[in-house]
Amino acid sequence: MSRSRGRVGGFTIIEMLVATLVMVAVTGAVFTLLNPAQGINQAQPEVSDLQQRMRVSVDTLTKDLIMAGAGSYMGSSAGALYNYFAPIMPYRSGDLNPDPPNLFYRSDTLSLLYVPPSAAQTGVIQNLGNGNSQELVVKPQLNCGLDQHDQLCGFHDGTRALIYDDDGSWDTMTLTNIQDEALHLQHSGKLSSAYDSGRAVIVEVATHTYYLKTDLNTNTFQLMHYDGAQTDLPVVDNVVKLNFAYFGDPQPPMLIPGKSLCDVGVKGPFTTYGPRPPCIGLAPKGTYPTGENCAFVVAGGVHAPRLPPLAATTGEVELTQAMLTDGPWCPDPTFDNRYDADLLRIRRVVVTLRVQAALAALRGPAGLLFMRGGTSTSSQRYVPDQEIKFSVTPRNMTLGR
């Protein structure tokens, strides 16, 4: 009787090695495909955060820049601030750590002022003490009623206020005490001018300074905001570049025909922009000759522009650092808060802003893609810096164009 021999199934060593090799190859291919996805998954949230920081920066700067120069809208001094003084300055201005008096330009810093919607607007009758006093005598406010105890209803303790005159003088202050019955306003700080001409006004003001904070020791790069008084806080982190450029009117300020400079009853504005000159024969507050100021000279018995034309056309021209730091000085070269008369020309501000990824692991070597280098060695994990350049035209500084 014959017996059949059973066959034993299985794999040879060669077959197992081939199968293992195929499995390793497939697994390696899968991980190769997944590795870039891991880098992308790590980078994309940072890209979104970077874009959000860019949007916040642009929105914050635009919101205040577009309001720059808005002035009083009640009384004889109603009108944009650039008819009186320069509401945009390329340096830090305010009570806390202002730039020194001889620093008139920083490319990464901008200060601006405007009058917000406010009932706090009145005229100044007298500055007690010719600039050294911390008390002002003012007119009763309009629309405050007949109650003597409420004649300054728009002003309150702690109000940030601006006082300015049509000769180019200006100061900011914080009101410390409101005396309705006596029509007195007490304030902090020392004023640069007497403000006793009867043309000066005091209003609530919004003051803003934006600047770039760079601290290499702590690796801190921030867009900062200062309110002109005490609050100085970051707006956005990881801002590595901030630059302000200025464009303005190439033509000098001119007198408006038919407006008498000698008749105190005539209401302004008296010029196309900038402070009005004194009546010929009258001396200004400062050191300019009789009948002259920072914007006008007296030639042949009549007023003529002191500033030169910058171009033959009326189109905007770039105002360079040299133009904005060489004078003539308003309201006078001896004033502590003097400013270059060419700042009155500003009609448009161009802002350049650059933000970076917060994580150094997502930044490569410093160069075209990264202003501040990081530690990443793989381009799959790069999150390049983003830079934007945008232009803002303050709507209250183009009223005459």
Secondary structure, 3 states (H helix, E strand, C coil): CCCCCCCCCCCCHHHHHHHHHHHHHHHHHHHHHHHHHHHHHHHHHHHHHHHHHHHHHHHHHHHHHCCCCCCCCCCCCCCCHHHCCCCEECCCCCCCCCCCCCCCCCCCEEEEEECCCCCCEEEEEEECCCCCCCEEEECCCCCCCCCHHHCCCCCCCCCEEEEECCCCCEEEEEEEEEECCCCEEEECCCCCCCCCCCCCEEEECEEEEEEEEEECCCCEEEEEEECCCCCEEEEEECEEEEEEEEEECCCCCCECCCCCCCCCCCCCCCECCCCCCCCCCCCCCCCCCCCCCCCEEEECCEEEECCCCCCCCCCCEEECCCCCCCCCEECCCCCCCCEEHHHHHEEEEEEEEEECCCCHHHCCCCCCCCCCCCCCCCHHHCCCCEEEEEEECCHHHCCCC
